[in-house]
Amino acid sequence: MRLGFSARTVSDWENGKTEPSIATIKAMVKFFDITYDEFFEED
């Protein structure tokens, strides 16, 4: 399963231009089988 986000969309998230929706975050957490804490963990 792929999540279907364009490279441009991901780039905008990475550069702080936009943020993923709650539904998108839920989908990514499920897809990568990680916790929300892991998702929001900063380096």
N, CA, C and O atoms as a Tinker XYZ file with bonds, in Angstrom:
   172  protein
     1  N      0.842000   -1.187000    0.000000    73     2
     2  CA     0.000000    0.000000    0.000000    64     1     3
     3  C      0.877000    1.238000    0.000000    63     2     4     5
     4  O      1.842000    1.338000    0.758000    81     3
     5  N      0.540000    2.138000   -0.827000    73     3     6
     6  CA     1.213000    3.435000   -0.855000    64     5     7
     7  C      0.232000    4.474000   -0.357000    63     6     8     9
     8  O     -0.981000    4.319000   -0.499000    81     7
     9  N      0.752000    5.513000    0.216000    73     7    10
    10  CA    -0.122000    6.537000    0.781000    64     9    11
    11  C     -0.603000    7.536000   -0.267000    63    10    12    13
    12  O     -1.625000    8.190000   -0.058000    81    11
    13  N      0.095000    7.670000   -1.371000    73    11    14
    14  CA    -0.388000    8.477000   -2.491000    64    13    15
    15  C     -0.135000    9.975000   -2.392000    63    14    16    17
    16  O     -0.866000   10.755000   -3.003000    81    15
    17  N      0.877000   10.400000   -1.644000    73    15    18
    18  CA     1.186000   11.819000   -1.562000    64    17    19
    19  C      2.239000   12.157000   -2.598000    63    18    20    21
    20  O      3.174000   11.389000   -2.824000    81    19
    21  N      2.079000   13.302000   -3.221000    73    19    22
    22  CA     3.060000   13.715000   -4.214000    64    21    23
    23  C      4.347000   14.166000   -3.528000    63    22    24    25
    24  O      4.348000   14.520000   -2.349000    81    23
    25  N      5.419000   14.148000   -4.272000    73    23    26
    26  CA     6.700000   14.615000   -3.742000    64    25    27
    27  C      6.591000   16.083000   -3.329000    63    26    28    29
    28  O      7.207000   16.510000   -2.352000    81    27
    29  N      5.819000   16.833000   -4.065000    73    27    30
    30  CA     5.624000   18.262000   -3.754000    64    29    31
    31  C      4.939000   18.431000   -2.399000    63    30    32    33
    32  O      5.325000   19.291000   -1.607000    81    31
    33  N      3.928000   17.613000   -2.134000    73    31    34
    34  CA     3.207000   17.678000   -0.864000    64    33    35
    35  C      4.141000   17.381000    0.295000    63    34    36    37
    36  O      4.162000   18.108000    1.289000    81    35
    37  N      4.912000   16.312000    0.164000    73    35    38
    38  CA     5.856000   15.941000    1.224000    64    37    39
    39  C      6.910000   17.037000    1.408000    63    38    40    41
    40  O      7.277000   17.362000    2.537000    81    39
    41  N      7.385000   17.596000    0.320000    73    39    42
    42  CA     8.355000   18.689000    0.389000    64    41    43
    43  C      7.773000   19.888000    1.138000    63    42    44    45
    44  O      8.461000   20.504000    1.953000    81    43
    45  N      6.525000   20.216000    0.869000    73    43    46
    46  CA     5.874000   21.326000    1.568000    64    45    47
    47  C      5.786000   21.051000    3.066000    63    46    48    49
    48  O      5.964000   21.965000    3.871000    81    47
    49  N      5.513000   19.804000    3.451000    73    47    50
    50  CA     5.490000   19.437000    4.881000    64    49    51
    51  C      6.877000   19.617000    5.473000    63    50    52    53
    52  O      7.030000   20.206000    6.543000    81    51
    53  N      7.879000   19.113000    4.781000    73    51    54
    54  CA     9.246000   19.154000    5.292000    64    53    55
    55  C      9.763000   20.584000    5.445000    63    54    56    57
    56  O     10.558000   20.878000    6.338000    81    55
    57  N      9.305000   21.454000    4.575000    73    55    58
    58  CA     9.772000   22.842000    4.596000    64    57    59
    59  C      8.860000   23.771000    5.394000    63    58    60    61
    60  O      9.076000   24.983000    5.415000    81    59
    61  N      7.848000   23.215000    6.045000    73    59    62
    62  CA     6.975000   24.005000    6.898000    64    61    63
    63  C      5.973000   24.879000    6.173000    63    62    64    65
    64  O      5.386000   25.778000    6.775000    81    63
    65  N      5.769000   24.629000    4.888000    73    63    66
    66  CA     4.798000   25.423000    4.119000    64    65    67
    67  C      3.370000   24.995000    4.416000    63    66    68    69
    68  O      2.457000   25.821000    4.427000    81    67
    69  N      3.180000   23.709000    4.657000    73    67    70
    70  CA     1.873000   23.156000    5.016000    64    69    71
    71  C      2.100000   22.060000    6.045000    63    70    72    73
    72  O      3.237000   21.671000    6.311000    81    71
    73  N      1.014000   21.567000    6.619000    73    71    74
    74  CA     1.084000   20.458000    7.563000    64    73    75
    75  C      0.084000   19.388000    7.150000    63    74    76    77
    76  O     -0.971000   19.703000    6.600000    81    75
    77  N      0.406000   18.127000    7.411000    73    75    78
    78  CA    -0.551000   17.070000    7.078000    64    77    79
    79  C     -1.775000   17.157000    7.998000    63    78    80    81
    80  O     -1.678000   17.602000    9.142000    81    79
    81  N     -2.905000   16.732000    7.482000    73    79    82
    82  CA    -4.132000   16.706000    8.277000    64    81    83
    83  C     -4.053000   15.602000    9.322000    63    82    84    85
    84  O     -3.193000   14.725000    9.250000    81    83
    85  N     -4.948000   15.653000   10.281000    73    83    86
    86  CA    -5.013000   14.611000   11.305000    64    85    87
    87  C     -5.254000   13.249000   10.651000    63    86    88    89
    88  O     -4.644000   12.253000   11.041000    81    87
    89  N     -6.132000   13.208000    9.670000    73    87    90
    90  CA    -6.424000   11.951000    8.969000    64    89    91
    91  C     -5.171000   11.416000    8.279000    63    90    92    93
    92  O     -4.936000   10.208000    8.266000    81    91
    93  N     -4.377000   12.304000    7.713000    73    91    94
    94  CA    -3.138000   11.904000    7.054000    64    93    95
    95  C     -2.143000   11.356000    8.070000    63    94    96    97
    96  O     -1.495000   10.338000    7.827000    81    95
    97  N     -2.027000   12.028000    9.200000    73    95    98
    98  CA    -1.124000   11.549000   10.250000    64    97    99
    99  C     -1.558000   10.176000   10.731000    63    98   100   101
   100  O     -0.717000    9.295000   10.910000    81    99
   101  N     -2.846000    9.977000   10.944000    73    99   102
   102  CA    -3.354000    8.668000   11.362000    64   101   103
   103  C     -2.990000    7.595000   10.344000    63   102   104   105
   104  O     -2.586000    6.493000   10.714000    81   103
   105  N     -3.134000    7.916000    9.067000    73   103   106
   106  CA    -2.813000    6.954000    8.010000    64   105   107
   107  C     -1.326000    6.616000    8.002000    63   106   108   109
   108  O     -0.952000    5.458000    7.813000    81   107
   109  N     -0.480000    7.618000    8.206000    73   107   110
   110  CA     0.960000    7.372000    8.201000    64   109   111
   111  C      1.389000    6.545000    9.407000    63   110   112   113
   112  O      2.219000    5.645000    9.281000    81   111
   113  N      0.828000    6.845000   10.573000    73   111   114
   114  CA     1.152000    6.070000   11.777000    64   113   115
   115  C      0.771000    4.610000   11.582000    63   114   116   117
   116  O      1.528000    3.708000   11.942000    81   115
   117  N     -0.396000    4.385000   11.016000    73   115   118
   118  CA    -0.849000    3.014000   10.768000    64   117   119
   119  C      0.039000    2.333000    9.716000    63   118   120   121
   120  O      0.454000    1.188000    9.898000    81   119
   121  N      0.321000    3.030000    8.636000    73   119   122
   122  CA     1.116000    2.474000    7.543000    64   121   123
   123  C      2.504000    2.049000    8.020000    63   122   124   125
   124  O      2.976000    0.962000    7.688000    81   123
   125  N      3.155000    2.919000    8.805000    73   123   126
   126  CA     4.512000    2.635000    9.269000    64   125   127
   127  C      4.541000    1.835000   10.566000    63   126   128   129
   128  O      5.613000    1.498000   11.069000    81   127
   129  N      3.363000    1.534000   11.107000    73   127   130
   130  CA     3.232000    0.746000   12.341000    64   129   131
   131  C      4.096000    1.332000   13.458000    63   130   132   133
   132  O      4.922000    0.647000   14.062000    81   131
   133  N      3.875000    2.626000   13.708000    73   131   134
   134  CA     4.590000    3.329000   14.758000    64   133   135
   135  C      3.584000    4.005000   15.683000    63   134   136   137
   136  O      2.399000    4.096000   15.365000    81   135
   137  N      4.065000    4.474000   16.824000    73   135   138
   138  CA     3.202000    5.202000   17.749000    64   137   139
   139  C      3.169000    6.681000   17.345000    63   138   140   141
   140  O      3.995000    7.145000   16.559000    81   139
   141  N      2.204000    7.396000   17.897000    73   139   142
   142  CA     2.157000    8.840000   17.655000    64   141   143
   143  C      3.394000    9.516000   18.247000    63   142   144   145
   144  O      3.923000   10.464000   17.667000    81   143
   145  N      3.852000    9.029000   19.396000    73   143   146
   146  CA     5.063000    9.580000   19.990000    64   145   147
   147  C      6.256000    9.433000   19.056000    63   146   148   149
   148  O      7.052000   10.360000   18.904000    81   147
   149  N      6.376000    8.276000   18.436000    73   147   150
   150  CA     7.466000    8.063000   17.478000    64   149   151
   151  C      7.318000    8.982000   16.277000    63   150   152   153
   152  O      8.308000    9.512000   15.772000    81   151
   153  N      6.105000    9.173000   15.821000    73   151   154
   154  CA     5.859000   10.028000   14.660000    64   153   155
   155  C      6.302000   11.469000   14.929000    63   154   156   157
   156  O      6.900000   12.121000   14.073000    81   155
   157  N      5.995000   11.948000   16.136000    73   155   158
   158  CA     6.273000   13.345000   16.462000    64   157   159
   159  C      7.636000   13.554000   17.129000    63   158   160   161
   160  O      7.985000   14.673000   17.505000    81   159
   161  N      8.392000   12.482000   17.268000    73   159   162
   162  CA     9.725000   12.581000   17.879000    64   161   163
   163  C     10.635000   13.460000   17.040000    63   162   164   165
   164  O     10.679000   13.346000   15.815000    81   163
   165  N     11.352000   14.330000   17.712000    73   163   166
   166  CA    12.299000   15.217000   17.019000    64   165   167
   167  C     13.710000   14.703000   17.210000    63   166   168   169
   168  O     14.024000   14.062000   18.213000    81   167
   169  N     14.547000   14.989000   16.245000    73   167   170
   170  CA    15.964000   14.581000   16.323000    64   169   171
   171  C     16.670000   15.316000   17.412000    63   170   172
   172  O     17.864000   15.105000   17.626000    81   171
